[in-house]
Amino acid sequence: MVRVKGQLDAPLVDIGTVREEYWERKEVKLPSLAKYHKKKSGWFSWKKQTEVPKVVIRKLTQAEWGELDSKFYNLKLEIAKEANVYKKISKKMLNAEEVTDKEAQYVADFSTRCLPLYYGMLSYMIEEPKMKYEDVRLMFDVMDEYDQKTLLAISDSMINEKAKMMQHVYQERIGEIDTMREDILAKHA
C-alpha cells in the first residue's frame, strides 16, 4: 500500500460484517393469529397442535427509507408539528402527574394518526410473507394488542439500532475533526 504524508492509519472495511449486521433479520411470532391457520394434516394430526405463525422482518435500506418518506411526507410533517405537544403530555404521564381527559384523548388520537406510517414501514420491513400496505393493516386489525405492541417494539428497536450506529459514527467523525483542529492550532500557535 502506498502511503501519502498525513494519511490516517485505518483498517480496511470488513464488508461481510457490515452486511451481516445491516441485513439482520428477526422472526416475530404472533400467537394471536394461530386461530386463523389450518392444523397440519398427516401422521401426527391427532395431536391437534396449532403452530404459532410468524413474520420475518428486516432493516430498511436507504432507498426504502426514501420511498417511505416521500409516500408519507404530509403525515410526517403533521406529526412533526405536533411532536412538542405530544412530548410534553407524555412526559407528564411518565412523571405520574395528573393528566386531563382532553390530554389523554389527544395522546390516543396522536397514536392513531401515526398508525398509517407504521403500516407503511412494516409493509417494507416484513420480508416473509410478502405483504402490501392493506395486508399489514388487515393483520393489525386481527391481532391482539400484545402482538401489535411486540411487533412494533421489535421494528422500532431495529430502526433505533441504525440510528444509534449513525450517531456513533457521527460522534467519531466529530472527535477526529476536533483532534485535527487541535493539532493544527498547536502547530501554528
N, CA, C and O atoms as a DFTB+ gen file, in Angstrom:
756 C
 N C O
     1  1       0.844      -1.183       0.000
     2  2       0.000       0.000       0.000
     3  2       0.886       1.241       0.000
     4  3       1.833       1.337       0.781
     5  1       0.586       2.150      -0.845
     6  2       1.352       3.379      -0.954
     7  2       0.866       4.344       0.115
     8  3      -0.338       4.534       0.284
     9  1       1.787       4.946       0.828
    10  2       1.429       5.897       1.876
    11  2       1.652       7.321       1.387
    12  3       2.625       7.628       0.698
    13  1       0.748       8.143       1.757
    14  2       0.853       9.563       1.453
    15  2       1.044      10.278       2.779
    16  3       0.460       9.879       3.786
    17  1       1.848      11.326       2.793
    18  2       2.101      12.045       4.031
    19  2       0.782      12.561       4.614
    20  3      -0.007      13.211       3.929
    21  1       0.570      12.257       5.875
    22  2      -0.648      12.712       6.545
    23  2      -1.804      11.736       6.442
    24  3      -2.893      12.013       6.944
    25  1      -1.586      10.601       5.802
    26  2      -2.660       9.610       5.654
    27  2      -2.941       8.959       7.001
    28  3      -2.016       8.624       7.741
    29  1      -4.196       8.786       7.311
    30  2      -4.590       8.157       8.567
    31  2      -4.402       6.656       8.489
    32  3      -4.668       6.047       7.452
    33  1      -3.944       6.053       9.578
    34  2      -3.881       4.596       9.656
    35  2      -5.285       4.107       9.951
    36  3      -5.832       4.368      11.022
    37  1      -5.857       3.406       9.008
    38  2      -7.223       2.914       9.181
    39  2      -7.317       1.500       8.636
    40  3      -6.728       1.195       7.599
    41  1      -8.052       0.634       9.324
    42  2      -8.223      -0.721       8.812
    43  2      -9.145      -0.719       7.599
    44  3      -9.957       0.190       7.424
    45  1      -9.013      -1.736       6.774
    46  2      -9.892      -1.877       5.625
    47  2     -11.291      -2.253       6.097
    48  3     -11.453      -2.887       7.140
    49  1     -12.270      -1.869       5.345
    50  2     -13.663      -2.147       5.698
    51  2     -13.932      -3.638       5.577
    52  3     -13.620      -4.256       4.559
    53  1     -14.512      -4.209       6.624
    54  2     -14.923      -5.610       6.602
    55  2     -16.382      -5.637       6.155
    56  3     -17.291      -5.624       6.984
    57  1     -16.599      -5.673       4.846
    58  2     -17.941      -5.538       4.296
    59  2     -18.836      -6.715       4.674
    60  3     -20.055      -6.565       4.757
    61  1     -18.242      -7.883       4.903
    62  2     -19.027      -9.045       5.317
    63  2     -19.719      -8.801       6.646
    64  3     -20.890      -9.141       6.814
    65  1     -18.996      -8.212       7.589
    66  2     -19.582      -7.899       8.890
    67  2     -20.654      -6.830       8.757
    68  3     -21.693      -6.901       9.413
    69  1     -20.405      -5.841       7.910
    70  2     -21.384      -4.779       7.699
    71  2     -22.668      -5.371       7.123
    72  3     -23.764      -5.049       7.580
    73  1     -22.529      -6.237       6.120
    74  2     -23.707      -6.860       5.523
    75  2     -24.478      -7.685       6.540
    76  3     -25.705      -7.615       6.615
    77  1     -23.743      -8.466       7.319
    78  2     -24.377      -9.325       8.305
    79  2     -25.144      -8.495       9.331
    80  3     -26.266      -8.844       9.699
    81  1     -24.547      -7.403       9.791
    82  2     -25.194      -6.565      10.790
    83  2     -26.387      -5.817      10.194
    84  3     -27.450      -5.743      10.809
    85  1     -26.205      -5.268       9.000
    86  2     -27.270      -4.448       8.420
    87  2     -28.469      -5.285       7.999
    88  3     -29.613      -4.874       8.191
    89  1     -28.214      -6.450       7.430
    90  2     -29.324      -7.258       6.928
    91  2     -29.825      -8.253       7.960
    92  3     -30.367      -9.307       7.628
    93  1     -29.633      -7.895       9.197
    94  2     -30.108      -8.754      10.260
    95  2     -31.621      -8.930      10.130
    96  3     -32.371      -7.973       9.942
    97  1     -32.026     -10.160      10.236
    98  2     -33.449     -10.482      10.144
    99  2     -33.914     -10.988      11.496
   100  3     -33.160     -11.628      12.228
   101  1     -35.150     -10.698      11.812
   102  2     -35.716     -11.178      13.068
   103  2     -37.049     -11.843      12.781
   104  3     -37.841     -11.376      11.963
   105  1     -37.268     -12.938      13.474
   106  2     -38.548     -13.633      13.383
   107  2     -39.405     -13.184      14.556
   108  3     -38.961     -13.180      15.704
   109  1     -40.637     -12.809      14.249
   110  2     -41.562     -12.371      15.283
   111  2     -42.750     -13.312      15.262
   112  3     -43.453     -13.416      14.257
   113  1     -42.974     -14.000      16.383
   114  2     -44.100     -14.921      16.479
   115  2     -45.339     -14.149      16.899
   116  3     -45.285     -13.283      17.772
   117  1     -46.456     -14.478      16.259
   118  2     -47.727     -13.798      16.504
   119  2     -48.781     -14.824      16.916
   120  3     -49.560     -15.271      16.073
   121  1     -48.822     -15.207      18.195
   122  2     -49.729     -16.269      18.640
   123  2     -51.214     -15.934      18.474
   124  3     -52.043     -16.838      18.370
   125  1     -51.549     -14.667      18.448
   126  2     -52.968     -14.322      18.325
   127  2     -53.525     -14.655      16.940
   128  3     -54.742     -14.685      16.761
   129  1     -52.660     -14.903      15.967
   130  2     -53.112     -15.253      14.619
   131  2     -53.209     -16.759      14.407
   132  3     -53.585     -17.197      13.320
   133  1     -52.882     -17.560      15.413
   134  2     -52.860     -19.019      15.272
   135  2     -54.241     -19.573      14.939
   136  3     -54.344     -20.576      14.233
   137  1     -55.286     -18.951      15.425
   138  2     -56.636     -19.478      15.181
   139  2     -57.049     -19.373      13.715
   140  3     -58.019     -20.011      13.307
   141  1     -56.333     -18.581      12.917
   142  2     -56.662     -18.425      11.502
   143  2     -55.905     -19.405      10.606
   144  3     -56.103     -19.411       9.391
   145  1     -55.046     -20.225      11.192
   146  2     -54.254     -21.175      10.413
   147  2     -54.811     -22.575      10.565
   148  3     -55.249     -22.974      11.643
   149  1     -54.787     -23.315       9.463
   150  2     -55.264     -24.687       9.488
   151  2     -54.255     -25.568      10.205
   152  3     -53.048     -25.340      10.135
   153  1     -54.763     -26.564      10.885
   154  2     -53.890     -27.524      11.535
   155  2     -53.237     -28.386      10.466
   156  3     -53.834     -28.660       9.424
   157  1     -52.023     -28.805      10.729
   158  2     -51.312     -29.649       9.776
   159  2     -51.951     -31.033       9.734
   160  3     -52.347     -31.582      10.762
   161  1     -52.043     -31.578       8.541
   162  2     -52.561     -32.931       8.414
   163  2     -51.393     -33.887       8.220
   164  3     -50.305     -33.470       7.824
   165  1     -51.613     -35.145       8.494
   166  2     -50.555     -36.132       8.339
   167  2     -50.554     -37.087       9.505
   168  3     -51.564     -37.255      10.189
   169  1     -49.429     -37.706       9.727
   170  2     -49.304     -38.734      10.753
   171  2     -49.626     -38.222      12.147
   172  3     -50.214     -38.942      12.956
   173  1     -49.251     -37.005      12.428
   174  2     -49.403     -36.504      13.787
   175  2     -50.583     -35.537      13.916
   176  3     -50.583     -34.689      14.809
   177  1     -51.569     -35.646      13.056
   178  2     -52.714     -34.734      13.112
   179  2     -53.556     -34.979      14.353
   180  3     -54.336     -34.111      14.744
   181  1     -53.416     -36.138      14.979
   182  2     -54.186     -36.445      16.173
   183  2     -53.775     -35.577      17.365
   184  3     -54.509     -35.482      18.348
   185  1     -52.605     -34.944      17.276
   186  2     -52.137     -34.098      18.377
   187  2     -52.937     -32.803      18.489
   188  3     -52.972     -32.172      19.546
   189  1     -53.566     -32.423      17.405
   190  2     -54.347     -31.173      17.364
   191  2     -53.488     -29.983      17.798
   192  3     -53.908     -29.149      18.599
   193  1     -52.310     -29.933      17.261
   194  2     -51.379     -28.886      17.628
   195  2     -51.415     -27.790      16.574
   196  3     -51.273     -28.061      15.382
   197  1     -51.601     -26.572      17.011
   198  2     -51.543     -25.451      16.075
   199  2     -50.173     -24.797      16.196
   200  3     -49.652     -24.600      17.294
   201  1     -49.614     -24.471      15.065
   202  2     -48.325     -23.804      15.068
   203  2     -48.535     -22.303      15.182
   204  3     -49.519     -21.755      14.685
   205  1     -47.595     -21.655      15.844
   206  2     -47.676     -20.208      16.009
   207  2     -47.139     -19.558      14.742
   208  3     -45.991     -19.793      14.366
   209  1     -47.959     -18.742      14.077
   210  2     -47.467     -18.082      12.860
   211  2     -46.410     -17.028      13.195
   212  3     -46.348     -16.516      14.312
   213  1     -45.593     -16.726      12.209
   214  2     -44.526     -15.751      12.408
   215  2     -44.351     -14.926      11.152
   216  3     -44.761     -15.318      10.060
   217  1     -43.736     -13.783      11.334
   218  2     -43.304     -12.951      10.213
   219  2     -41.808     -12.714      10.384
   220  3     -41.291     -12.706      11.502
   221  1     -41.128     -12.522       9.271
   222  2     -39.698     -12.233       9.292
   223  2     -39.534     -10.788       8.852
   224  3     -39.938     -10.410       7.753
   225  1     -38.933      -9.985       9.729
   226  2     -38.719      -8.577       9.387
   227  2     -37.229      -8.314       9.266
   228  3     -36.407      -9.030       9.838
   229  1     -36.899      -7.281       8.516
   230  2     -35.505      -6.898       8.303
   231  2     -35.396      -5.383       8.354
   232  3     -36.397      -4.667       8.352
   233  1     -34.171      -4.921       8.399
   234  2     -33.939      -3.473       8.413
   235  2     -34.190      -2.898       7.029
   236  3     -34.069      -3.597       6.023
   237  1     -34.537      -1.638       6.988
   238  2     -34.822      -0.966       5.723
   239  2     -33.539      -0.434       5.086
   240  3     -32.590      -0.061       5.776
   241  1     -33.535      -0.409       3.754
   242  2     -32.414       0.181       3.028
   243  2     -32.653       1.689       2.904
   244  3     -33.751       2.176       3.171
   245  1     -31.629       2.406       2.502
   246  2     -31.769       3.853       2.309
   247  2     -32.818       4.169       1.242
   248  3     -33.582       5.124       1.383
   249  1     -32.852       3.373       0.183
   250  2     -33.830       3.602      -0.889
   251  2     -35.248       3.427      -0.354
   252  3     -36.145       4.200      -0.690
   253  1     -35.443       2.410       0.476
   254  2     -36.773       2.189       1.053
   255  2     -37.156       3.309       2.000
   256  3     -38.318       3.714       2.039
   257  1     -36.193       3.819       2.769
   258  2     -36.475       4.974       3.627
   259  2     -36.910       6.166       2.785
   260  3     -37.835       6.889       3.156
   261  1     -36.240       6.372       1.646
   262  2     -36.600       7.481       0.766
   263  2     -38.016       7.337       0.228
   264  3     -38.773       8.308       0.200
   265  1     -38.377       6.130      -0.201
   266  2     -39.738       5.886      -0.684
   267  2     -40.762       6.116       0.418
   268  3     -41.814       6.712       0.189
   269  1     -40.442       5.637       1.613
   270  2     -41.350       5.802       2.750
   271  2     -41.518       7.275       3.093
   272  3     -42.629       7.725       3.374
   273  1     -40.427       8.025       3.073
   274  2     -40.500       9.463       3.358
   275  2     -41.342      10.196       2.320
   276  3     -42.120      11.087       2.662
   277  1     -41.186       9.821       1.051
   278  2     -41.953      10.517       0.017
   279  2     -43.437      10.152       0.068
   280  3     -44.290      11.001      -0.190
   281  1     -43.751       8.902       0.396
   282  2     -45.160       8.493       0.466
   283  2     -45.893       9.144       1.629
   284  3     -47.056       9.525       1.503
   285  1     -45.209       9.271       2.762
   286  2     -45.860       9.766       3.973
   287  2     -45.337      11.144       4.379
   288  3     -45.285      11.463       5.567
   289  1     -44.956      11.949       3.409
   290  2     -44.387      13.261       3.702
   291  2     -45.361      14.137       4.481
   292  3     -44.984      14.736       5.489
   293  1     -46.595      14.217       4.030
   294  2     -47.574      15.088       4.693
   295  2     -47.869      14.621       6.113
   296  3     -47.982      15.437       7.029
   297  1     -47.995      13.311       6.296
   298  2     -48.255      12.774       7.628
   299  2     -47.081      13.042       8.564
   300  3     -47.283      13.418       9.719
   301  1     -45.852      12.852       8.074
   302  2     -44.675      13.104       8.898
   303  2     -44.563      14.587       9.253
   304  3     -44.137      14.936      10.354
   305  1     -44.940      15.442       8.332
   306  2     -44.916      16.876       8.597
   307  2     -45.928      17.236       9.681
   308  3     -45.629      18.023      10.579
   309  1     -47.116      16.662       9.594
   310  2     -48.161      16.893      10.603
   311  2     -47.718      16.383      11.975
   312  3     -47.936      17.045      12.990
   313  1     -47.100      15.212      11.999
   314  2     -46.619      14.634      13.256
   315  2     -45.515      15.504      13.850
   316  3     -45.481      15.733      15.059
   317  1     -44.619      15.983      13.004
   318  2     -43.513      16.817      13.482
   319  2     -44.022      18.124      14.085
   320  3     -43.464      18.620      15.064
   321  1     -45.081      18.679      13.499
   322  2     -45.642      19.919      14.024
   323  2     -46.220      19.733      15.423
   324  3     -46.144      20.636      16.256
   325  1     -46.793      18.571      15.676
   326  2     -47.455      18.317      16.953
   327  2     -46.572      17.552      17.936
   328  3     -47.024      17.222      19.032
   329  1     -45.342      17.268      17.573
   330  2     -44.473      16.439      18.405
   331  2     -44.183      17.070      19.763
   332  3     -44.102      16.365      20.769
   333  1     -44.026      18.399      19.800
   334  2     -43.712      19.056      21.071
   335  2     -44.849      18.915      22.074
   336  3     -44.611      18.673      23.258
   337  1     -46.074      19.064      21.606
   338  2     -47.233      18.923      22.495
   339  2     -47.324      17.487      22.999
   340  3     -47.585      17.250      24.179
   341  1     -47.107      16.527      22.094
   342  2     -47.156      15.108      22.477
   343  2     -46.066      14.788      23.499
   344  3     -46.324      14.086      24.477
   345  1     -44.845      15.298      23.281
   346  2     -43.746      15.045      24.213
   347  2     -44.050      15.617      25.594
   348  3     -43.755      14.993      26.614
   349  1     -44.649      16.820      25.616
   350  2     -44.962      17.454      26.889
   351  2     -45.982      16.623      27.674
   352  3     -45.830      16.420      28.879
   353  1     -47.010      16.152      26.991
   354  2     -48.048      15.357      27.659
   355  2     -47.496      13.995      28.082
   356  3     -47.775      13.529      29.186
   357  1     -46.715      13.359      27.211
   358  2     -46.167      12.042      27.558
   359  2     -45.166      12.154      28.701
   360  3     -45.061      11.237      29.515
   361  1     -44.434      13.256      28.779
   362  2     -43.520      13.473      29.904
   363  2     -44.306      13.604      31.203
   364  3     -43.898      13.100      32.249
   365  1     -45.445      14.292      31.114
   366  2     -46.320      14.398      32.275
   367  2     -46.803      13.023      32.727
   368  3     -46.845      12.726      33.921
   369  1     -47.162      12.197      31.762
   370  2     -47.658      10.855      32.070
   371  2     -46.558       9.991      32.686
   372  3     -46.818       9.234      33.621
   373  1     -45.334      10.100      32.171
   374  2     -44.218       9.319      32.706
   375  2     -43.847       9.735      34.127
   376  3     -43.390       8.911      34.920
   377  1     -44.042      11.008      34.444
   378  2     -43.742      11.503      35.786
   379  2     -44.905      11.286      36.750
   380  3     -44.879      11.768      37.882
   381  1     -45.924      10.559      36.295
   382  2     -47.108      10.228      37.108
   383  2     -47.851      11.479      37.579
   384  3     -48.433      11.494      38.663
   385  1     -47.826      12.510      36.765
   386  2     -48.591      13.715      37.070
   387  2     -50.019      13.542      36.566
   388  3     -50.299      12.673      35.741
   389  1     -50.903      14.369      37.066
   390  2     -52.312      14.313      36.680
   391  2     -52.468      14.780      35.230
   392  3     -51.960      15.834      34.848
   393  1     -53.174      13.982      34.434
   394  2     -53.414      14.299      33.030
   395  2     -54.919      14.476      32.850
   396  3     -55.718      13.670      33.328
   397  1     -55.287      15.546      32.152
   398  2     -56.711      15.791      31.931
   399  2     -57.261      14.810      30.894
   400  3     -56.506      14.165      30.166
   401  1     -58.577      14.714      30.842
   402  2     -59.209      13.827      29.861
   403  2     -58.895      14.282      28.436
   404  3     -58.708      13.460      27.539
   405  1     -58.841      15.584      28.240
   406  2     -58.542      16.125      26.916
   407  2     -57.128      15.731      26.482
   408  3     -56.911      15.374      25.325
   409  1     -56.164      15.797      27.412
   410  2     -54.786      15.427      27.100
   411  2     -54.673      13.926      26.809
   412  3     -53.959      13.520      25.891
   413  1     -55.374      13.111      27.589
   414  2     -55.352      11.658      27.362
   415  2     -55.957      11.323      26.003
   416  3     -55.462      10.442      25.301
   417  1     -57.015      12.015      25.636
   418  2     -57.640      11.809      24.333
   419  2     -56.701      12.242      23.213
   420  3     -56.643      11.603      22.163
   421  1     -55.963      13.332      23.441
   422  2     -55.002      13.811      22.446
   423  2     -53.922      12.765      22.189
   424  3     -53.562      12.518      21.038
   425  1     -53.402      12.150      23.252
   426  2     -52.361      11.128      23.109
   427  2     -52.908       9.931      22.337
   428  3     -52.221       9.384      21.474
   429  1     -54.130       9.525      22.640
   430  2     -54.730       8.386      21.933
   431  2     -54.939       8.716      20.455
   432  3     -54.654       7.890      19.588
   433  1     -55.434       9.913      20.167
   434  2     -55.643      10.324      18.774
   435  2     -54.315      10.436      18.024
   436  3     -54.226      10.064      16.854
   437  1     -53.295      10.944      18.694
   438  2     -51.972      11.087      18.076
   439  2     -51.418       9.710      17.700
   440  3     -50.875       9.530      16.610
   441  1     -51.558       8.756      18.597
   442  2     -51.081       7.398      18.320
   443  2     -51.840       6.789      17.152
   444  3     -51.249       6.098      16.322
   445  1     -53.124       7.033      17.079
   446  2     -53.936       6.504      15.983
   447  2     -53.525       7.131      14.654
   448  3     -53.505       6.448      13.629
   449  1     -53.200       8.419      14.661
   450  2     -52.775       9.087      13.425
   451  2     -51.423       8.590      12.942
   452  3     -51.131       8.677      11.749
   453  1     -50.586       8.068      13.840
   454  2     -49.261       7.556      13.463
   455  2     -49.333       6.159      12.855
   456  3     -48.379       5.725      12.210
   457  1     -50.436       5.448      13.045
   458  2     -50.536       4.069      12.568
   459  2     -50.280       3.901      11.067
   460  3     -49.582       2.957      10.698
   461  1     -50.801       4.758      10.176
   462  2     -50.502       4.564       8.749
   463  2     -49.007       4.573       8.437
   464  3     -48.556       3.860       7.541
   465  1     -48.246       5.367       9.164
   466  2     -46.802       5.391       8.972
   467  2     -46.193       4.052       9.384
   468  3     -45.314       3.530       8.698
   469  1     -46.658       3.501      10.498
   470  2     -46.177       2.181      10.933
   471  2     -46.566       1.095       9.939
   472  3     -45.765       0.210       9.637
   473  1     -47.795       1.160       9.428
   474  2     -48.226       0.157       8.446
   475  2     -47.329       0.206       7.207
   476  3     -46.896      -0.830       6.703
   477  1     -47.059       1.408       6.730
   478  2     -46.194       1.558       5.560
   479  2     -44.791       1.055       5.821
   480  3     -44.189       0.385       4.982
   481  1     -44.272       1.389       7.004
   482  2     -42.933       0.948       7.361
   483  2     -42.879      -0.582       7.432
   484  3     -41.937      -1.192       6.926
   485  1     -43.875      -1.196       8.050
   486  2     -43.885      -2.652       8.166
   487  2     -44.106      -3.339       6.819
   488  3     -43.627      -4.453       6.608
   489  1     -44.829      -2.685       5.904
   490  2     -45.013      -3.293       4.583
   491  2     -43.677      -3.427       3.860
   492  3     -43.507      -4.324       3.034
   493  1     -42.724      -2.539       4.165
   494  2     -41.373      -2.658       3.607
   495  2     -40.524      -3.629       4.433
   496  3     -39.733      -4.388       3.873
   497  1     -40.681      -3.609       5.750
   498  2     -39.821      -4.398       6.628
   499  2     -40.149      -5.887       6.621
   500  3     -39.248      -6.714       6.765
   501  1     -41.414      -6.240       6.458
   502  2     -41.792      -7.649       6.510
   503  2     -41.322      -8.318       5.231
   504  3     -41.780      -8.002       4.133
   505  1     -40.398      -9.249       5.403
   506  2     -39.801      -9.932       4.264
   507  2     -40.546     -11.219       3.923
   508  3     -40.731     -11.540       2.749
   509  1     -40.966     -11.947       4.935
   510  2     -41.709     -13.185       4.728
   511  2     -42.910     -13.185       5.639
   512  3     -42.705     -12.975       6.835
   513  1     -44.080     -13.387       5.234
   514  2     -44.541     -13.427       3.853
   515  2     -44.614     -12.003       3.293
   516  3     -44.802     -11.045       4.043
   517  1     -44.465     -11.873       1.987
   518  2     -44.539     -10.548       1.363
   519  2     -45.930      -9.967       1.615
   520  3     -46.943     -10.629       1.389
   521  1     -45.960      -8.734       2.080
   522  2     -47.231      -8.074       2.381
   523  2     -47.262      -6.691       1.777
   524  3     -46.242      -6.010       1.666
   525  1     -48.455      -6.295       1.391
   526  2     -48.691      -4.931       0.940
   527  2     -49.240      -4.136       2.114
   528  3     -49.495      -4.690       3.183
   529  1     -49.419      -2.854       1.914
   530  2     -49.928      -1.969       2.962
   531  2     -51.275      -2.472       3.496
   532  3     -51.484      -2.520       4.708
   533  1     -52.173      -2.841       2.604
   534  2     -53.504      -3.293       3.015
   535  2     -53.421      -4.583       3.825
   536  3     -54.183      -4.774       4.773
   537  1     -52.484      -5.479       3.447
   538  2     -52.313      -6.734       4.179
   539  2     -51.840      -6.476       5.602
   540  3     -52.313      -7.113       6.543
   541  1     -50.907      -5.543       5.760
   542  2     -50.393      -5.219       7.091
   543  2     -51.504      -4.609       7.938
   544  3     -51.638      -4.937       9.117
   545  1     -52.304      -3.720       7.342
   546  2     -53.413      -3.096       8.065
   547  2     -54.424      -4.145       8.522
   548  3     -54.907      -4.100       9.654
   549  1     -54.740      -5.089       7.635
   550  2     -55.671      -6.162       7.977
   551  2     -55.099      -7.043       9.088
   552  3     -55.819      -7.426      10.010
   553  1     -53.813      -7.362       9.002
   554  2     -53.174      -8.173      10.035
   555  2     -53.252      -7.475      11.391
   556  3     -53.507      -8.120      12.408
   557  1     -53.033      -6.157      11.410
   558  2     -53.106      -5.413      12.661
   559  2     -54.524      -5.384      13.212
   560  3     -54.715      -5.404      14.428
   561  1     -55.518      -5.337      12.337
   562  2     -56.901      -5.343      12.803
   563  2     -57.251      -6.655      13.494
   564  3     -58.064      -6.669      14.418
   565  1     -56.646      -7.755      13.057
   566  2     -56.965      -9.077      13.583
   567  2     -56.132      -9.417      14.823
   568  3     -56.610     -10.134      15.701
   569  1     -54.896      -8.915      14.909
   570  2     -54.003      -9.237      16.027
   571  2     -54.522      -8.641      17.333
   572  3     -55.248      -7.647      17.339
   573  1     -54.129      -9.276      18.437
   574  2     -54.447      -8.690      19.728
   575  2     -53.419      -7.615      20.068
   576  3     -52.403      -7.474      19.387
   577  1     -53.694      -6.867      21.122
   578  2     -52.858      -5.721      21.471
   579  2     -51.430      -6.140      21.831
   580  3     -50.476      -5.426      21.520
   581  1     -51.285      -7.289      22.480
   582  2     -49.962      -7.765      22.872
   583  2     -49.080      -8.012      21.638
   584  3     -47.924      -7.589      21.608
   585  1     -49.622      -8.691      20.629
   586  2     -48.858      -8.954      19.409
   587  2     -48.557      -7.672      18.646
   588  3     -47.472      -7.515      18.087
   589  1     -49.515      -6.761      18.626
   590  2     -49.285      -5.479      17.955
   591  2     -48.102      -4.751      18.582
   592  3     -47.198      -4.293      17.883
   593  1     -48.122      -4.651      19.910
   594  2     -47.054      -3.921      20.595
   595  2     -45.714      -4.639      20.460
   596  3     -44.670      -3.994      20.360
   597  1     -45.742      -5.978      20.456
   598  2     -44.499      -6.742      20.280
   599  2     -43.886      -6.462      18.911
   600  3     -42.691      -6.184      18.809
   601  1     -44.698      -6.535      17.866
   602  2     -44.202      -6.299      16.507
   603  2     -43.683      -4.872      16.350
   604  3     -42.628      -4.659      15.753
   605  1     -44.417      -3.897      16.883
   606  2     -43.974      -2.509      16.784
   607  2     -42.693      -2.278      17.587
   608  3     -41.817      -1.533      17.147
   609  1     -42.577      -2.903      18.749
   610  2     -41.381      -2.725      19.575
   611  2     -40.155      -3.296      18.892
   612  3     -39.093      -2.674      18.916
   613  1     -40.275      -4.474      18.281
   614  2     -39.129      -5.079      17.604
   615  2     -38.734      -4.270      16.383
   616  3     -37.545      -4.079      16.126
   617  1     -39.722      -3.787      15.620
   618  2     -39.387      -2.965      14.450
   619  2     -38.750      -1.646      14.893
   620  3     -37.813      -1.168      14.253
   621  1     -39.250      -1.056      15.980
   622  2     -38.639       0.176      16.493
   623  2     -37.208      -0.056      16.947
   624  3     -36.336       0.784      16.721
   625  1     -36.964      -1.199      17.591
   626  2     -35.601      -1.474      18.050
   627  2     -34.648      -1.626      16.868
   628  3     -33.493      -1.209      16.944
   629  1     -35.133      -2.225      15.764
   630  2     -34.279      -2.358      14.576
   631  2     -33.982      -0.995      13.965
   632  3     -32.880      -0.759      13.469
   633  1     -34.958      -0.103      13.998
   634  2     -34.753       1.250      13.474
   635  2     -33.802       2.021      14.390
   636  3     -32.920       2.738      13.917
   637  1     -33.989       1.867      15.704
   638  2     -33.131       2.578      16.651
   639  2     -31.694       2.094      16.596
   640  3     -30.775       2.879      16.831
   641  1     -31.474       0.811      16.290
   642  2     -30.112       0.308      16.147
   643  2     -29.382       1.071      15.049
   644  3     -28.217       1.437      15.203
   645  1     -30.077       1.307      13.940
   646  2     -29.460       2.034      12.832
   647  2     -29.185       3.481      13.248
   648  3     -28.129       4.030      12.933
   649  1     -30.129       4.091      13.951
   650  2     -29.939       5.470      14.392
   651  2     -28.779       5.570      15.378
   652  3     -28.001       6.522      15.321
   653  1     -28.653       4.596      16.283
   654  2     -27.547       4.611      17.247
   655  2     -26.218       4.443      16.531
   656  3     -25.232       5.092      16.883
   657  1     -26.187       3.568      15.521
   658  2     -24.959       3.355      14.767
   659  2     -24.563       4.635      14.045
   660  3     -23.390       5.009      14.038
   661  1     -25.540       5.308      13.437
   662  2     -25.253       6.554      12.732
   663  2     -24.766       7.620      13.712
   664  3     -23.857       8.386      13.390
   665  1     -25.356       7.676      14.898
   666  2     -24.942       8.635      15.927
   667  2     -23.508       8.348      16.379
   668  3     -22.722       9.274      16.579
   669  1     -23.169       7.070      16.539
   670  2     -21.822       6.683      16.950
   671  2     -20.794       7.094      15.893
   672  3     -19.745       7.645      16.225
   673  1     -21.095       6.828      14.632
   674  2     -20.188       7.214      13.549
   675  2     -20.032       8.730      13.514
   676  3     -18.926       9.235      13.324
   677  1     -21.132       9.459      13.695
   678  2     -21.086      10.921      13.704
   679  2     -20.190      11.418      14.834
   680  3     -19.377      12.319      14.629
   681  1     -20.333      10.838      16.023
   682  2     -19.505      11.256      17.162
   683  2     -18.028      10.969      16.902
   684  3     -17.165      11.771      17.257
   685  1     -17.738       9.823      16.281
   686  2     -16.345       9.505      15.944
   687  2     -15.778      10.533      14.977
   688  3     -14.642      10.977      15.140
   689  1     -16.559      10.915      13.973
   690  2     -16.087      11.894      12.980
   691  2     -15.847      13.256      13.626
   692  3     -14.869      13.935      13.315
   693  1     -16.732      13.641      14.510
   694  2     -16.559      14.915      15.209
   695  2     -15.293      14.870      16.057
   696  3     -14.546      15.846      16.118
   697  1     -15.053      13.732      16.713
   698  2     -13.833      13.570      17.516
   699  2     -12.583      13.677      16.657
   700  3     -11.613      14.320      17.057
   701  1     -12.593      13.052      15.479
   702  2     -11.452      13.128      14.568
   703  2     -11.207      14.561      14.114
   704  3     -10.064      15.016      14.061
   705  1     -12.269      15.257      13.790
   706  2     -12.135      16.653      13.346
   707  2     -11.582      17.513      14.471
   708  3     -10.733      18.372      14.236
   709  1     -12.063      17.284      15.706
   710  2     -11.565      18.066      16.851
   711  2     -10.077      17.829      17.090
   712  3      -9.335      18.773      17.363
   713  1      -9.632      16.562      16.988
   714  2      -8.197      16.291      17.200
   715  2      -7.362      16.918      16.090
   716  3      -6.280      17.445      16.351
   717  1      -7.852      16.867      14.856
   718  2      -7.130      17.512      13.754
   719  2      -7.051      19.016      13.973
   720  3      -6.006      19.625      13.741
   721  1      -8.145      19.617      14.417
   722  2      -8.182      21.058      14.659
   723  2      -7.191      21.423      15.754
   724  3      -6.465      22.410      15.630
   725  1      -7.154      20.626      16.836
   726  2      -6.203      20.885      17.917
   727  2      -4.765      20.752      17.445
   728  3      -3.905      21.545      17.829
   729  1      -4.499      19.745      16.606
   730  2      -3.144      19.563      16.077
   731  2      -2.725      20.758      15.224
   732  3      -1.600      21.245      15.335
   733  1      -3.624      21.219      14.388
   734  2      -3.334      22.369      13.528
   735  2      -3.099      23.626      14.367
   736  3      -2.160      24.381      14.114
   737  1      -3.962      23.846      15.374
   738  2      -3.807      25.020      16.230
   739  2      -2.496      24.930      17.027
   740  3      -1.838      25.944      17.263
   741  1      -2.121      23.708      17.440
   742  2      -0.875      23.550      18.211
   743  2       0.341      23.855      17.331
   744  3       1.316      24.440      17.801
   745  1       0.284      23.467      16.078
   746  2       1.394      23.710      15.154
   747  2       1.567      25.194      14.852
   748  3       2.692      25.676      14.717
   749  1       0.474      25.908      14.748
   750  2       0.534      27.325      14.368
   751  2       0.604      28.254      15.581
   752  3       0.783      29.463      15.428
   753  1       0.468      27.709      16.749
   754  2       0.493      28.592      17.942
   755  2       1.881      28.799      18.471
   756  3       2.065      29.509      19.459
